[in-house]
Amino acid sequence: MRRIVWILMGLGIAARCVRMALRFPLWPDEAFLAASLIDRGYTGLLEPLEYHQVAPFLFMWVQVTFVKLLGFNEFALRMFPFLCGIGSLFLFRRLAARLLGGGAYVGAVALFAAAYPLIRYSGEAKPYGSDVLVALVLITLAVEAWRRPDRWLPMAALIAFVPVGIGLSYPAVFVGGGVSLALGAAALSRGDRRAWLRWCLYNLVLVGSFACLFALSAGKQADAETYMTEAWAHTFPPYQSPVELVGWLVKTHASDMLAYPVGASHGGSSLTLLGCIAGACVLLRQRRWTLALLCFVPPGLHLIAAAMQRYPYGGHLRFTLYLAPVICVLAALGVAWAIARFARSPSRRPALYGILLGLVALIPLGSMVRDVVRPYKAAEYQRARDFARWFWHDTALSGEVVCLRTDLGLCFAPKTLEWGDSSLYVCNQRIYSKRHARGEPPDFDRVSKEWPLRVVQFRVTRWEYDQEAFDLWMAKMQTEYDFVGHETHRLAEYGGKKKLLGLNRIEVYEFVPK
């Protein structure tokens, strides 16, 4: 059994490492957040972020630290989520060994190691991978404190980690609430006065940490991004109608939210849902109340926050990725119960486990093959990076290249600063333009007839453009320079279901001194 677990762990680690090593091009969801790391320092990241993004400030501080150490590039932006993904594997194996035994233990590790969502988000520059690690640390320390109430160290470590976890992960507050109720119930059942004092201290730190987080950055982000209420309306439960609510709950939990090890929308994760329901019944039948609270309270608190329209629930798996440990534990318990129930002959059970584990092992193997054959999320992002590599290198070989937005601080279509692939343009510019990567300003003194000035403008064609302001700028430029040329490059921008949104333009205006 130990060998099987380490084989599965090895496959999970390999799949994560292959994806990281292939250096996928950034895609807009990553670039939206990464754009705030280009020119901001630590205090600047406490303010509302660019492109309507929200992220906990400690996560952003870790990200900007990696950028300062390793430079602004794909590896630096993804290093922390990658390390969180690898660390989560080892920590989950330890947690599963504490909570489960036999086939349920092996099955839980298999689900967690092979789950495609966990492989994917270990290699993306977003806080979802760190959400998983923070949840695991909180739950693991809570389990140690619950199992060894005579020792003060696990509870002290839990209390010390809470501020860090809250600062790294927004959904950590849901997990922290579950830990509070679980440990409170355990202390009540034992009648341990010292445990009560530690529990009170834990809750003071939890509430205080969340209040500090809200005052420092989360409150500003929430006030600045009120559009979330409309954008994620479908992720808020329709609590006004009990019938609609039941249908919404079934649809949400049978779709992407429970895609472990894989799944899909429109009921594509129904088997995992059934496994989780069976696992929940096993916990309740065995009267494992503390573990049940650790599993059920965090999603319950999350649902309450969604009903208040404060945090999306379902709609996309990334919002509930922090529940991956709980889902894998429950699903593995349910599968183990089903095998024990329907394979009454003990001699048949190893074969059933072998078949299931073999099928699960195909997922990280298939993920590695897919990533090697197709090392990008979508072909248009690969084309955008290939263009940036060529454009920022070759254009700078024979002139002084200046970006209208990042160097001159001008933008004649304000919507471009909020939406669209302009985030990709800005991030790829920072990575592949040598001057921008070094953080150096343009050298206007170098401009001559032999070394012309090339001003680059990125335009999202579907946004309103202030032509009058542009014409004024051109007139001002021509008081010092002669306008000698103009060229346009077009890049396709796609939306959902590969729908072509438009042809964005990168325009180059060439000037020489009068």
C-alpha positions in Angstrom: 0.0 0.0 0.0 2.9 2.3 0.8 4.4 1.7 -2.6 1.1 2.4 -4.4 0.8 5.7 -2.6 4.3 6.8 -3.5 3.8 5.8 -7.1 0.6 7.9 -7.3 2.5 10.8 -5.5 5.3 10.5 -8.1 2.8 10.7 -11.0 1.2 13.8 -9.4 4.6 15.5 -8.9 5.7 14.6 -12.4 2.6 16.1 -14.0 3.0 19.3 -12.0 6.7 19.6 -12.8 6.2 18.9 -16.6 3.6 21.6 -16.8 5.8 24.1 -15.0 8.9 23.2 -17.1 7.0 23.7 -20.4 6.5 27.4 -19.5 3.0 27.8 -20.9 2.4 31.3 -22.3 0.4 33.6 -20.0 -3.3 33.7 -20.7 -5.6 36.7 -19.8 -6.7 35.4 -16.4 -3.1 35.3 -15.3 -2.1 38.5 -17.1 -5.0 40.4 -15.5 -3.5 39.8 -12.1 0.2 39.9 -13.1 -0.2 43.4 -14.6 -0.5 44.8 -11.1 3.0 43.4 -10.3 4.8 45.3 -13.1 5.3 48.7 -11.4 3.8 48.4 -7.9 5.7 47.9 -4.7 4.4 46.3 -1.5 2.3 49.3 -0.4 0.9 49.8 -3.9 -0.5 46.3 -3.8 -2.7 47.2 -0.9 -4.8 49.4 -3.2 -7.4 48.1 -5.7 -5.7 46.0 -8.4 -5.8 46.5 -12.1 -8.2 44.8 -14.5 -10.9 44.4 -11.8 -8.9 41.8 -10.0 -9.2 40.8 -6.3 -6.5 38.9 -4.5 -5.3 38.7 -0.9 -2.4 41.1 -0.2 0.0 38.5 1.3 -0.3 36.4 -1.9 0.5 39.5 -3.9 3.4 40.3 -1.7 4.8 36.8 -2.2 4.3 37.2 -6.0 6.1 40.5 -6.2 9.0 39.1 -4.0 9.5 36.3 -6.6 9.3 38.9 -9.4 12.0 41.0 -7.7 14.2 38.0 -7.1 13.7 36.2 -10.5 12.5 38.9 -12.8 9.1 39.4 -14.3 8.6 36.1 -16.3 6.4 33.1 -16.5 8.5 31.1 -14.1 8.6 33.8 -11.4 4.9 34.4 -11.6 4.1 30.7 -11.2 6.8 29.7 -8.8 4.7 30.2 -5.6 1.6 28.4 -6.9 3.9 25.6 -8.1 5.6 25.2 -4.7 2.1 25.3 -3.0 1.0 22.5 -5.4 3.9 20.3 -4.5 3.7 21.0 -0.8 0.0 20.3 -0.8 0.6 16.8 -2.1 2.9 15.9 0.8 0.7 17.5 3.3 -2.5 15.8 2.1 -0.8 12.4 2.2 0.0 13.0 5.9 -3.5 14.3 6.6 -5.1 11.3 4.8 -2.9 8.9 6.8 -4.2 10.5 10.0 -7.9 10.3 9.0 -8.3 7.2 6.8 -7.1 3.7 6.5 -6.9 0.9 3.9 -8.4 1.5 0.5 -10.0 4.9 1.5 -6.5 6.2 2.3 -5.0 5.1 -1.0 -8.1 6.3 -2.9 -7.9 9.8 -1.3 -4.2 10.2 -2.2 -4.9 8.9 -5.7 -7.7 11.4 -6.2 -5.7 14.3 -4.9 -2.5 13.5 -6.7 -4.2 12.8 -10.1 -7.0 15.5 -10.0 -6.6 17.6 -13.2 -7.7 20.8 -11.5 -5.0 20.5 -8.9 -2.4 19.8 -11.6 -3.6 22.8 -13.6 -3.7 25.4 -10.9 -0.3 24.3 -9.6 1.0 26.0 -12.7 -1.0 29.2 -13.0 -0.2 32.6 -11.6 -3.3 32.9 -9.5 -4.0 32.4 -5.7 -6.1 29.2 -6.2 -3.2 26.8 -5.6 -2.2 28.6 -2.4 -5.9 28.4 -1.3 -5.5 24.6 -1.2 -2.3 24.7 0.8 -3.6 27.2 3.3 -6.8 25.0 3.8 -4.6 21.9 4.2 -2.4 23.6 6.8 -5.4 24.8 8.8 -7.1 21.4 8.7 -4.0 19.4 9.4 -3.1 21.5 12.5 -6.7 21.3 13.6 -6.6 17.5 13.4 -3.4 17.4 15.3 -4.8 19.7 18.0 -8.0 17.6 18.2 -6.2 14.2 18.3 -3.6 15.4 20.9 -5.4 17.7 23.3 -2.8 17.2 25.9 -0.1 18.9 23.8 -0.1 22.7 23.4 2.2 22.9 20.3 -0.4 22.0 17.6 -2.8 24.6 18.8 -0.1 27.2 19.2 1.0 26.5 15.6 -2.6 26.8 14.4 -3.0 30.1 16.2 0.3 31.4 14.8 -0.6 30.4 11.2 -4.1 31.9 11.1 -3.0 35.5 10.3 -0.7 34.1 7.6 -3.4 31.9 6.1 -6.0 34.7 6.1 -3.5 37.1 4.4 -2.7 34.5 1.7 -6.2 33.2 1.0 -9.7 34.7 1.1 -11.5 31.4 1.5 -9.3 30.6 4.5 -11.9 32.4 6.6 -14.4 29.6 5.7 -11.9 26.9 6.7 -11.0 28.8 9.8 -14.7 28.9 10.8 -15.0 25.2 10.3 -11.9 24.6 12.4 -13.4 26.8 15.1 -16.7 24.9 15.4 -15.0 21.5 15.2 -12.5 22.3 17.9 -15.2 24.0 20.0 -17.4 20.9 19.8 -14.4 18.7 20.7 -13.5 20.9 23.7 -17.2 20.9 24.9 -17.4 17.1 24.7 -14.2 16.8 26.8 -14.9 19.6 29.3 -11.3 20.7 29.1 -10.9 24.2 30.5 -7.4 24.7 28.9 -8.8 23.7 25.5 -11.5 26.3 25.9 -9.0 29.0 26.6 -6.9 28.0 23.6 -10.1 28.0 21.5 -11.1 31.5 22.6 -7.6 32.8 21.8 -7.8 31.1 18.3 -11.1 32.8 17.6 -9.8 36.2 18.7 -6.9 35.8 16.3 -9.2 34.6 13.5 -11.6 37.5 13.8 -8.8 40.0 14.3 -6.9 38.8 11.3 -9.9 39.0 9.1 -10.6 42.5 10.3 -7.1 43.6 9.6 -7.2 42.0 6.1 -10.5 43.8 5.4 -9.1 47.2 6.6 -5.8 46.9 4.7 -6.9 45.7 1.3 -10.0 43.5 1.0 -12.4 46.3 1.8 -10.9 48.6 -0.8 -11.0 45.8 -3.4 -14.6 45.0 -2.6 -15.7 48.6 -2.9 -13.9 49.0 -6.2 -15.2 45.8 -7.8 -19.0 46.0 -7.3 -19.4 44.6 -10.9 -18.8 41.2 -9.3 -22.4 41.1 -8.2 -23.5 41.1 -11.8 -20.7 39.1 -13.4 -21.1 36.2 -11.0 -24.9 36.4 -10.4 -25.3 32.8 -11.5 -23.0 31.7 -8.6 -25.3 33.1 -5.9 -28.0 30.7 -4.6 -31.6 31.6 -5.4 -32.6 31.3 -1.7 -35.9 33.1 -2.3 -37.4 29.9 -4.0 -36.9 26.6 -2.2 -37.6 24.6 -5.4 -35.1 26.6 -7.4 -32.5 26.4 -4.6 -32.6 22.6 -4.5 -32.2 22.5 -8.3 -29.4 25.0 -8.2 -27.6 23.0 -5.4 -27.8 19.7 -7.4 -26.7 21.3 -10.6 -23.8 23.2 -9.0 -22.4 20.2 -7.1 -22.8 17.8 -10.0 -20.8 20.1 -12.3 -17.3 21.6 -12.4 -17.2 22.1 -8.6 -16.6 18.4 -7.9 -14.3 17.7 -10.9 -12.1 15.3 -9.0 -10.3 13.6 -10.6 -12.0 15.0 -13.7 -15.5 16.3 -14.4 -17.5 18.7 -16.5 -20.5 21.0 -16.4 -24.1 19.8 -16.8 -23.8 16.8 -14.5 -20.3 15.7 -15.6 -19.3 15.3 -11.9 -22.3 13.3 -10.8 -20.3 10.2 -9.8 -18.0 12.3 -7.5 -21.1 13.9 -6.0 -22.6 10.4 -5.2 -19.2 9.4 -3.7 -19.2 12.5 -1.5 -22.8 11.8 -0.3 -21.9 8.2 0.5 -18.7 9.4 2.3 -20.8 11.9 4.3 -23.2 9.2 5.3 -20.3 7.0 6.5 -18.9 9.8 8.7 -22.3 10.4 10.3 -23.0 6.7 10.8 -19.6 6.3 12.4 -20.3 9.4 14.6 -17.1 11.1 13.6 -18.6 14.5 14.5 -15.4 16.5 14.6 -14.3 15.4 11.2 -17.8 15.9 9.9 -17.7 19.6 11.1 -14.3 20.1 9.4 -15.8 18.8 6.2 -19.2 20.4 6.2 -18.9 23.8 7.9 -16.5 25.5 5.4 -18.8 25.0 2.3 -21.7 25.9 4.5 -20.1 29.3 5.5 -19.2 29.7 1.8 -22.8 29.2 0.8 -23.9 31.9 3.3 -21.4 34.3 1.9 -22.7 33.5 -1.6 -26.3 34.1 -0.5 -25.0 37.6 0.7 -23.4 38.0 -2.7 -20.0 38.4 -1.2 -18.2 35.5 -2.7 -19.0 33.2 -5.7 -20.0 29.6 -5.0 -19.8 27.1 -7.9 -19.9 28.5 -11.4 -16.3 27.7 -11.8 -14.2 25.2 -9.9 -11.5 27.7 -9.0 -13.7 29.5 -6.4 -14.0 26.3 -4.4 -10.6 24.7 -5.1 -9.7 25.1 -1.4 -12.3 22.3 -0.8 -10.3 19.8 -2.7 -8.9 18.0 0.4 -12.4 17.6 1.9 -13.9 16.4 -1.5 -11.1 13.9 -2.0 -11.6 12.5 1.6 -15.3 12.2 1.3 -15.3 10.7 -2.2 -12.6 8.1 -1.2 -14.7 7.2 1.9 -17.7 6.7 -0.3 -15.9 4.6 -2.9 -14.4 2.4 -0.2 -17.9 1.9 1.3 -19.3 1.0 -2.1 -16.6 -1.5 -2.8 -17.0 -3.1 0.6 -20.8 -3.1 0.2 -21.1 -4.6 -3.3 -17.9 -6.7 -3.5 -18.8 -8.9 -0.6 -16.0 -11.4 -1.3 -12.7 -9.9 0.1 -10.8 -11.5 -2.7 -12.5 -9.4 -5.3 -11.7 -6.1 -3.7 -8.0 -5.8 -4.6 -8.9 -6.2 -8.3 -11.6 -3.5 -8.1 -9.1 -1.1 -6.4 -6.5 -2.0 -9.0 -8.9 -1.1 -11.9 -10.0 2.1 -10.3 -6.4 3.2 -9.4 -5.2 2.3 -12.9 -7.9 4.5 -14.4 -7.1 7.4 -12.0 -3.3 7.0 -12.8 -4.1 7.6 -16.5 -5.1 11.2 -15.7 -1.7 12.6 -14.8 -0.1 10.5 -17.6 -2.6 11.9 -20.1 -2.0 15.4 -18.7 1.8 15.1 -19.3 1.3 13.9 -22.9 -1.3 16.6 -23.6 1.0 19.3 -22.2 4.0 18.2 -24.2 2.0 18.0 -27.4 0.1 21.2 -26.8 2.1 23.4 -24.4 -0.4 26.3 -24.2 -3.9 26.8 -22.9 -5.1 28.1 -26.3 -3.4 28.7 -29.6 -4.1 32.4 -29.6 -2.0 32.9 -26.4 0.9 31.0 -28.0 0.6 33.3 -31.0 0.5 36.4 -28.8 3.7 35.3 -27.1 5.5 34.4 -30.3 4.6 37.8 -31.7 5.9 39.6 -28.6 9.1 37.7 -28.8 9.7 38.7 -32.4 8.3 42.2 -32.2 10.0 43.6 -29.1 13.3 42.1 -30.1 13.5 42.9 -33.8 11.8 46.4 -33.7 14.4 47.5 -31.1 17.4 46.5 -33.3 17.2 49.6 -35.5 15.4 52.3 -33.4 14.2 53.6 -30.0 11.0 51.7 -29.3 8.6 53.5 -26.9 5.2 52.3 -25.7 2.5 54.9 -25.8 0.9 53.4 -22.6 3.7 52.1 -20.4 6.4 54.7 -21.3 4.4 57.9 -22.1 1.4 57.2 -19.9 -1.1 57.8 -22.7 -4.2 55.8 -23.6 -6.9 57.0 -26.0 -9.3 54.2 -25.3 -9.8 54.0 -21.5 -11.6 50.7 -21.7 -8.4 49.1 -22.9 -7.0 49.6 -19.4 -9.8 47.5 -17.9 -10.6 44.6 -20.3 -9.4 42.6 -23.2 -6.0 41.2 -24.2 -4.2 44.5 -23.4 -3.1 42.7 -20.2 -1.3 40.1 -22.3 0.3 42.9 -24.4 1.6 44.6 -21.3 2.9 41.5 -19.6 4.5 40.1 -22.7 6.1 43.5 -23.3 7.6 43.4 -19.8 8.9 39.9 -20.4 10.3 40.1 -23.9 11.3 43.7 -24.3 14.8 43.8 -22.9 14.6 47.5 -22.0 11.3 47.1 -20.2 12.5 44.0 -18.5 15.4 46.0 -17.1 13.0 48.7 -16.0 14.9 51.4 -18.0 13.3 54.5 -19.4 13.5 55.3 -23.2 16.7 57.1 -24.4 15.2 60.0 -26.4 18.7 61.6 -26.7 19.7 58.6 -28.9 16.9 59.3 -31.5 18.3 60.4 -34.9 17.6 59.9 -38.6 19.6 56.7 -38.4 18.0 55.6 -35.1 14.3 56.6 -35.4 11.7 56.9 -32.6 9.1 54.2 -32.9 6.0 54.8 -30.8 3.8 51.6 -30.2 0.1 51.7 -29.5 -2.1 48.8 -28.6 -5.7 49.1 -29.6 -8.7 46.9 -28.8 -10.8 47.7 -31.8 -14.2 47.1 -30.2 -13.7 49.8 -27.6 -14.5 53.5 -28.2 -11.4 55.5 -29.3 -10.8 59.2 -28.7 -9.6 60.1 -32.2 -9.5 63.8 -31.4 -7.1 63.3 -28.5 -4.9 61.1 -30.7 -4.8 63.8 -33.4 -3.8 66.4 -30.8 -0.9 64.2 -29.6 0.2 63.6 -33.2 0.2 67.3 -33.9 2.3 67.9 -30.7 4.8 65.2 -31.7 5.2 66.8 -35.2 6.4 70.1 -33.6 9.6 68.3 -32.7 9.7 65.3 -35.1 8.9 64.4 -38.7 6.4 61.6 -39.1 8.0 59.2 -41.5 6.0 56.0 -41.4 3.2 53.8 -39.9 2.6 50.1 -39.8 -0.1 47.9 -38.3 -0.1 44.4 -36.9 -3.3 42.6 -36.2 -3.9 40.0 -33.5 -7.2 38.0 -33.1 -9.0 38.1 -29.7 -11.4 35.4 -28.8 -14.0 35.0 -26.2 -15.9 32.0 -24.8 -16.5 29.1 -27.1 -13.8 30.4 -29.5 -16.0 33.3 -30.5 -13.9 35.9 -32.4 -14.3 39.2 -30.6 -12.3 41.3 -32.9 -8.8 42.0 -34.4 -6.7 44.0 -32.0 -4.1 46.3 -33.5 -0.6 47.0 -32.6 0.3 50.2 -34.4 3.8 51.6 -34.8 4.4 55.3 -35.6 7.9 56.2 -36.7 9.4 59.6 -36.2 12.8 61.3 -36.8 14.0 64.6 -35.4 13.3 67.7 -37.5 
